[in-house]
Each structure stands twice: as structure tokens, then as C-alpha cells.
Amino acid sequence: MIEFPEVFGRGAVDLLAGHSVLEIGPFVNPVLTGRNVKYFDVMDRTALLQRAAIFSMNTDRAVDIDFVSPGGDLTIVDEQFDACLSSHNIEHQPDLIDHLRHIERILKPGGCYVLFIPDKRYCFDHFIPESTIADILDAQGRKIHTLRSVIEHRAMVTHNEPARHWMADHGAPAMAVNAATIKLAHDEFEAARGTYIDVHAWQFTPMSFEANMGLLNSLGLIELRVDRLYPTMRWHNEFSAVLRH
């Protein structure tokens, strides 16, 4: 069993070395590399490089993708791993419960899911309400994001500078949204015609994430439980968690 320290950061993922790991959604900048690491993403390496070029991103660390599913369908993963890892990925899952159940299937007994998750208080999600257990239960069976999520992500976000958020400078309040931005989001949703639009579906703080995972486990909807929770470090905008069978 992989043991985790009291203090955990991105540098500490080296403790996964020597274990089989599936990293989910590495894009062109994986958290982990090595011969025991495999990758799952919605595009293959060529398509990810093309997308990265649009945003002038550094692609020196791009990797080959072992499992490709345009819809993010983890059922294509036919192996088991000691650990799964995702960085700023879980908040994009339309059906959070389904995602976690697939992770359970992929993990070997005693395996763990290591997550880096945006803290909504210190990122562009600041003004969007925290996700509740009711939201998570209501999303069961969902394959794409809702109009609500698209509007929130396109029209209700603020800046993404964690230091400013830590200094209580959150930018324009959510009430500053206007009809024009909402209409653009609505038109984008309609034009997609039921296809996936990549936005955040979930907004968490460390406390709300831990509470929601505990409720899902208590309800028997997932077997995973929070083994470790690492709070958001000052001046940063992400926290980390370790879920385990």
C-alpha cells in the first residue's frame, strides 16, 4: 500500500515511482512520467499538440496517450493500476459518481486516487456557489454539461490570480454578469447540439469536497473514501486529496 506523508505537494508525487499509475488528462504537461505511468485523455498526442499550439503552450513534456476516448469514457481502460492521478480534471466530469466508480474498477485492491483540485475560493470560480450533495446526485447519468454549467463558466467567472484572491481582491462580483455574456453562453450551448463542452461542473473547497465524498461513501454510492486531505497552501489555488478503497 502506498503511504502518504502529513504534508503533500506536487513534488511529493515522486513517492508513486515504482508503482503502476494511470494519469488522467495530462494534456501536454503530465504530473508524472516514467515507465510505470500510462495516460488517458480525450485526444491523442497529435491532437493535443495541435490544441496546445493554439494557446502557445510549451509542449516539451508531451507524452503518448495510451487510452484515448473523445467522450472521456474510462470503460476503455482494460488494466488495473496501483494508483490513478488527475490534476484539475475531476471538476470537469459531468457525472461525478460515475467517474469515481470507474476509478474504483481501475484501481487494484488497496489502490488510491490522487487528485489536485481547484479551490473555488482562489480561482476564477470564486463567485460560483459550492457544489452540494444534491447537485452531485442530480447529475447521475449525465454525459454532457448542463446549460447552467456553461453559463456559469462563461459568464460568471472572475480572474484566476490566486494571490489576488488571497488578498480578498476577487475582481468583478458575479452580479456584474450581463445579458450579452449570458446570451453568448446560451448560443454556444445550443450550437453544440448535445455534444460535450469543456467547462467546470463542480466547485469545491477542501471542506466541501471531503464532506461530499463522505456522504457518497455513507450512501453506498462509492467505495472510495478520503484517506488524506491536504489544504490549499497560501497564495495557491489548489488543494489535494487521496481517495482509497
Number of C-alpha atoms within 10 A of each C-alpha: 10 11 10 14 9 8 10 17 14 11 9 11 14 12 12 20 14 12 16 20 26 28 23 25 23 24 25 20 15 17 18 21 17 11 10 14 20 20 24 24 23 19 19 19 18 13 12 20 18 12 15 16 12 8 8 9 12 12 15 8 12 18 20 15 22 14 21 19 15 10 13 20 17 20 13 11 18 9 10 18 20 20 26 27 25 20 20 17 16 21 17 17 22 26 22 20 19 20 17 20 15 15 25 23 16 21 22 17 14 12 23 28 25 21 21 20 23 26 24 21 23 28 23 22 24 23 21 20 13 17 16 16 15 9 13 17 14 11 20 13 12 13 17 20 22 18 16 12 22 22 21 22 19 18 21 23 20 19 16 17 17 21 16 15 20 16 10 11 13 22 16 13 13 17 8 9 15 11 10 10 14 17 13 15 21 17 13 16 21 12 10 10 8 12 13 16 16 14 19 20 24 24 22 24 21 19 10 15 23 18 15 17 21 16 15 18 15 12 10 10 15 21 16 22 19 18 16 19 19 16 16 19 11 11 14 16 23 25 22 22 21 21 22 19 16
